[in-house]
Amino acid sequence: MGLHKIQMPDVGEGITEAEIVEWNVSVGDVVKEDDVLAAVMTDKATVEIPSPVDGVVKEISGTIGDMTPVGAVIITLEVEGEGNEAMISAEADAPAPAAEEAPKEEVKPEAKAEPAPAPAPKKTAVVKKPVASAKKATSGAPRKEGEKPIASPAVRKRAADAGVKLQYVFGTGPVGRITHEDLEDYISGASAPVGGSSKRADTSVEETKVIGLRRKIAERMQDAKQRIPHITYVDEIDVTALEELREHMNATRKEDDPKLTILPFIMKAMVMAIKDYPKLNSHYDDGNDMLYTYGGVHIGMAAQTPGGLMVPVLNHCEAMEINDFANEAKRLANAARDGSISREELTGSTITLSSLGKMGGIVSTPVMNSPEVAIVGVNKVATRPEWRDGGFVPRKMMNLSSSFDHRIIDGWDAAEFIQRIKQLLENPATLFMER
């Protein structure tokens, strides 16, 4: 029998580490070749790690949430034959290739090496502090109005820190004095509150380690808000004519045609507006002061999934028509929700469309999807009275709340871009008139 060690794989694109987000096996499990052992997450997507051989799990290295370097051993299997332990050990012991000799510099004798920083403490795992349900028979009549509970300063401070009003805590000490034990019983639920009410302060705390997709979302949002000066521009659009056209197209569609939402029309308008304002379809590399403006329009479509926010990409939207947008958007959204979407389908967007659907609110402030310079946010459609020709008439109105990287996009350019989209959507026939 031998040992076969499985390393964190190199998934490409310069990834140097990945986060362990799921273990599918435990020590002692028998696995077959191609069985999925674990799932890891990079900046782009979740990757499953299959077993390359048959064997028995002898050791698992790392816990969920750990960031593990590429090449580190994460699982050890006991296998028939010699395994690959010797080869892995030889690779680890091999001397590093000699680096190209750099020009010698004068070494100052007083220079001292800086001490290495202490390792960061490990985060705690998920813990939910239980609240006991059993209640002691101890309780009392309500205190008289204005009667101050008797308790030591230490008990009062402890109660204040826990958010507990001592007025409702039963005291078992002399003359009804509230002791530390009385406070503990009240907090844990072991004693009923004074007056017999079943309501009490809830002092439970649930601690959840932020891992996986949620941690990636947090990192990207923090980075975007820290580095990018956002400008958000909101404009109101009358989509009455567009909604009439959309409803007509759905009512008369062929059996194999998709059912249309408003989003394919907005995507089409974005593509046409980018022809007039190409700088909005760019990536800004602020590390090298370079702006890359793309000929192809690749729209990232923000989609909520059970695991959190993902941004599937509709590639080469400049070559699509309304039905193409609808079909591709539906396919990508389904793949994102069921976890079958590929890493390639989550990369390469040049501009993002964000929508909260029917509960899209009146106004939103979308966060940039770096390194893009624009994101278009869609709010809900609502019927509102509009003054026209001497009287109020019902019109279907919708706001676009869009954000821009103010380092690259001036406020005037942002407003003109959204005004162009508005013009196209308010006159929907123009969406089908290529110039």
N, C-alpha and C positions, 0 to 999 in steps of 0.2 A: 504494500500500500504506500502511496505517496501523497504529497500535498500539492494542490493546484491553487495558486494565488491569483485573484482577479483584481485588476487595478482600475482606478478611475480612468475612463477612456478620454482620449483627446477628441472632442467633438468638432474641432475646427474653429475658424474665424478668430484665432488668437485667444481662445478661452484658456485660462490657466487654472481655474478652479470651478467647481460646481457644488451646488447645495444638495445634500441628501434630503429628499422629501418623502420617501416611502420605502419601507422594507417589505418584501413579499415573502420572505422566508425567515426562519428562526434556526438557532443552533440545534443540530440533530435532524433537521429535515433532509429527506432524500430528494434530490433534484435530478431532472433529466436535461439533456442538451436542449438548448433554446428556451427552457423555462425562464420566465422573467424573475430575476432575483431582487431588483431594486429599481427605483426611479430617481433620477437626479435632475436638477433644474439649472440651466444656464441663464444668461441674460435674455435669451431668445425664446427658449421653449423647454418642455420637459422631455427627457430622453430615458427610455427604458434600457436596463442592462440585462441582457440574457446570459444564461450559463453556456459557456463554450463546451462543457463536458458533462458527463454523468458523474454524480458523486454525492457525498454527505456533507452538509454544512458543519464545519468545525469551529469557525470563528467569524464574528461580524465586527468590523471596526467602524466606529462612529455612530452617532445618534442622529435622529431626524432633526434637521435644522443646521447641522454642521456644514461649514464650507470646507471642502476637501480638495487638495491640489490634484491636478492631473498626474497620473502615474502612481499615486498612493494606493496601497493595498486596502481594499474595503471588505473583501470576503475571502475566506480560505476554505477550500473544499478538500475532503479526503477522497482520493480517487484510486482506481486500479492502476498499477504501474508506478512510474517514478514521479509523475506530475511535473510541474514547472518551477518548483521552489528553488532548485539550484540555479536555474537560469535567471530568475528574478533577483536572487541574492547576488549573482555575478554582475548583473547590470548595475545594482545598487553600489557594489564595491569598486566598479570600474572607475579609473581616474577621469576627472572632467577634462575635456579637450583644452589644450593650452590656449589661452586667449592671446590675441595679437598684442605684441609688446607695445605698450604706449610710451610716448616720449617721457623721459625721466624728468621729474620735477624736483626742485630743491625741497628738502624736508626740513621743516623748522624744528629745532630740538625741543621747543617748549610745547609742541602740539601733542595733545592727549586724546586718546579714543574716548568717544562719548559712551556712557554706560547704556546697555541695551534696555529698552523700555520693558517694564513688567508686563507679563501676559494679561490680557483682559479677562476678568472673571466670567465664568460660564453662566449663561442665563438659566433661570429655573424652568423646569418643565411645567406642563399644564397642571394647575392645582385648583381645586374648588373646595373652599372651606365650608364644611357642612354646618347647618344650623339644626340643633336638636329640636325635636318636635314634642318630646315629653314635657309636661308642665307639673311643677310641684303644686301641692294643695295650698301653698302659702299665697295669700292675696289679702287685700283689705279694702275697706270702704274708701271712696275717693277722699283725698285731703280737702280740707275746707279751703274756700277761696282765699288766696293770699297767704296760706300756710306754707312756710318754707321748709323743704325737706332737710333733715339733719344728716350731714355727712362731713367727713374730713376733707381738707383741701385736696389731698391726693386722690380721693374718690371723685371729687368734683372735676378735677382735671382729666382724669381717666374717662369719665362719662362724656365730657365735652369733646375729647379726642375721638370718641366712638360715635358721636352724634346722638347721644342718649339724653333725654330730659329726665332728670331725677324726680320730677313731680310724679312720674308714673312707676317708679321703682319701689317695690315693697321692702321695708327695712325690718330686719330681725334683731337688730341691736337694741340696747337700752333706749327706752322712750322712742322706739321706732327709728333709731339711727341706721343709716344705710351703710353696710360694710362692703368690702371688696368682693366678698363671696356673693352678697346680694346682687351686686352689679353684674358679676359673671353669670349668675343664674338668669338674670333678666336678658342679657345679651344672647345667651345660648338658647333661650326659650324654655328653660327649666322652671321658671316661675312666671305666673301670670301678672300682668300689669295691675297697678292699683286701680280699683274701680271695676275690674273684671273684663275690660275690653280686650278683644282678640287682636287688636291692631298694635303694632310695635315698630320701632325703628329697625330697618333691615340693614345690618352691619356686615353682611357677608361680602366677600371680595372674590371675584374669579380672576385668576391670573392665567393668561394665555400667551404662550411664546409665539411671536410673529415669525412665520417661516414661509418658505415656498413662494408662490405667486404673490401673496399679499406682501411679503418682504420686498420682492422686486418692484412691485407697484409703489411702495412707500419710498424706496430708494430713488426711483426715476422721478416721482413727483417732487420730492425734496430737492433733487438736483436741478430740475427744471425751474422751480420757483426761486432757488437761491441764485442761479446763474443768469436767468433770462429775464430782462425787464419786460413784463407783459403790458400790452395795451389791449383793452377789450372794447369793441365797438358793437353797439346794438342797433338794429334797424327793424322796422315793422313792414311786413309784406302782406299785401292783399292777395290771397291764394284762392279766391272764389272761383275764378275762371279755371285755374289749374285743377282744383278739386272736381269741377264739373267735367273737365276733360278726362281726368283719372277715372272717375266713376263710369263714364261712357266707355272708356277703353276696357275696363274690367267687365262691363256688362256685355260687350261684344267680342271679347277675346276668344280665340280658338282654344280647343281642348288642351293643346300642348303649350299654350302661352302661360307665363306666370301671372299670378295676381299681383297687381302693382300697389305699392305704398307710395308715399310722397318722396321717399329717399332717392329712388332712381332718377327722378326729375331734378332733384337738387344736385346730384352728382353730375348729371349732364350739363346743368347750368354752370357748375364749378369748372368743368373742362372748357366750356366755351369762354368763360370769363378769363381763365388763365391764358388763353390766346392773346388777350389784350393786356394782361398784366403778368407776364411770364415769371417775374421775380418772386411771385408768391409761391411758385412751385420749385422751391430751392432747399438746400441744406446749407447751414452755416457752420463751418469748422472754426470755432473761435480760438482753438489752440494754435492754428496756423494762419488765421485771418484770411480764410478763403471761403468764397461763396460759390456753391455748385448749383447752377440752374439747369434743370432737366427738361429735355424735349418731351419725353414720355411722362404722362400723368399717372401716378400710382397712388390711389386714394386709400388711406388707412381708415378702416371703419371700426370705431370704438364699439365693442360688444361686451355686455355683461354676461358672465358665465358663472356656474356654481362655485368656481374657485376664485373669481375676481375678474377685474377688467383685463380684456385682451384686445389687440388691434390687428385683426386680419387685414390683408392687403389685396385690393383689386388692382391687378397690374394692367398697364397700358389701356387706361380708360379712354384715351383719345381715339381708340379704335372700336369703342363700344356704342351700342344704341340702347334705348330704354329697356327693352327686354333682356339684353345682355347684362346690364347693371343688376336687374332684379334677380336673374338666375344665379349670377356669381355671388351676390351679396347673401342670398339664402343659403347657398352651398357652404360658404365660408362660415357663416354664423352657426350653422348646424355642426360643422366640424369643430368649431371652437368650443361649443357647449358639450359635445360628447367626447372631447379629448383626442379626436383623430387628426386634428390639424397639424401640419408639418411645420418645422422651423422655418423653412423657406417661405411659407405662406404668412408668416408673421414679421417678415423683414422687408425693407426696401421702400416703404411708403415715402412719398414726397410732400403730401399734404393730408390732413386728417379731417374726417367728418364725425362729429359727435352728436348723438341724439338720445334723449331719454324717452322717446316714444310719446304715448298719450299723456304721461305724467311729466312732460318736459318742462313744466313751470312757465313763468312769464319771462324770466331773464336768468342766464347762467354765466359763469365766468370760466370757460374751459382753460385747462392748463396745457401749455405747449407740449407736443410730442417731439422732444429734441432728437435730432438736430434740425427738424423742420422749422419753418418761419411763420406758418399760419395753421390755424385750426378753425373750422367752421362749426359752430354749435347750433343745433336746431331745437327750438322750443315748440310747445304744443300748438295745434290749430284750435282757435276758439272763435265762436260766432259773436260778433260785437256790433253795436249800432254805429254806423258811420253817416256823417252829414253829407248828403249829395243832392244837388239840384233842389235845394230848398226844403229838404226833409231828411229824416233818419231812415236808413235802410239797413237790413242785416247783411253783414259781410263776414266772410271767413278770413281771419287774420292770424298771422304767425310771425313771431320774432326770430331773427337770426342773431345769436350772441356769439361773436367770433373774436378770437385772440390772436395777436401777432407779436413777433419778436421785434421790439421797438429799436433794437440795434440796427436792424436791416430794413424794416418796413416803417415808413413814416405814417402818421395818422391820416394824412390826406390820401395816400395810396391805399391804405386799408379801407377807408370809406368809399373810395371810387370802386374798388374791387367788389365790395358788398353791394353797392348801388347797381353795378352791372349784373350781378346775380339776381337782384330784385327785379330789374327791368326784364330779364328773361323769364322769370317765374310769373310775373304779373301779365306777361303776354306769351302764354305757353306755346302758341303756334311757332314762335321764333326759335324754340328748342329744336325744331325739325328743319330749320333753314340754315344750312351750312354756308358760310361765306367763302 
